[in-house]
Amino acid sequence: MTSIVVELLSRKIPIRTEDSEEHIRELVGYLQGKMDEIDPDRHLPEMTLAILALLNTADDFFKEQQRVRELKETIRAKSNFLLEKVGENRYLC
């Protein structure tokens, strides 16, 4: 397990993780980017900004889950179609 310290919202946050330091820093960068999009001039209270960044991140996650479900359904439908075609044509040889 690795221990690292990251900075977010002007706070140093110690993290113990089994993930790489690079991965954790990517996550912090992602959150920092979300906060910069929401309030680039830092007018919002930190807690409000953190909650809005969390909601934005949850929204991204839910949309990505939906996209994956749709892709799986498309793959399933195309696979079934192809399997039917292969089954129809196996007697032609």
Steps between C-alpha positions, in 0.01 A plus 500: 500500500632842403458826688492827310393855574292691246381857505141586422315820591815630668504202735764233527325165507688182597388192308587135555432298188591193305472702178799674349587854599460598135143368496405688817652819365299453178183475709589814693573677171163391365322639806705818484397538137133457590529767768677733256216452249233571762663797669820617331525811720429315826203710610303207640553366852731199497231258620258614230773467238593152624136386493446637149819329380378177660162531328668571165724198544202281593319628190799408281508155659128435448516616138798273437316207658205565267732517200657166598153341540402625154824372347450159663146483362622594151771232519249243627255578218769489231645179641158334499442614143834360388443172684164463324663567162775246567235246603302561182804463277668197655293265285599674174855356493 
